[in-house]
Amino acid sequence: MQQGDDKYGHNKAITQWEKEYLGRGSLSVKTDILRDMIIVDLQGVLTPAEYSVCETQEGLLSIKRTRSKLVESDMENLYKMIYNMTQHEVKSFHTDLSSLTGERMMIFKMHQNIEVLFNK
């Protein structure tokens, strides 16, 4: 398993996508590859204003919904980016955002075990 380093450029590619598409990048990115999953841990994705809005349940749901829509609106480019790094197609994508920590988790589920590709 790849332990969060950026040996293959995954972290740099995700950060570049965030900056170009979302307008700002996270404070840190760590990527792990486990069996048929690429797990991306993005720290510091919320702005101070978003933390403030998240203090109410309504605000929290609004920020999570908006952030999810933003990410999902560019899935084609995210899938292409993952394909360019792995030469394998993404089967499905899952994401969630913590309003307490400002952390976003992104999981790219692949069609086959890709861990073996990166442990050579």
C-alpha positions, 0 to 999 in steps of 0.5 A: 500500500502506498502510504500517503507519499507523492511518489507517483504525483497523485497528490500534486494532480489532485491539488492542481485540479482543486486550484484550477476547478474549485479556485483553491486547494487544500492545505495538504493531500495524502493518497493511499492505494489499497486493493482496488481503491484510491483513497484521497485525504484532503485537509483544510478544504473549508474556508473560515466563512464556511466553518462559520456557516457550518455552525448550524445544521442548515448551514452544514447541510448547505455547505456539504451539498454545495461542495459535493455538487462542485466536485461532482460537476467535474467528474469527467476530468477527475476520472480522466486524471485518475485514468492518466495516472493509472491507465485504468478506468474508475468504476465509482466515486465516493466523497464526504466532507467533515465540517468539524475538521475541514477534511474531505475524503475522496475514494475512487473505486477501480474495476480491478486491484491497482495496488499491485501496479504501485508496489513494484 
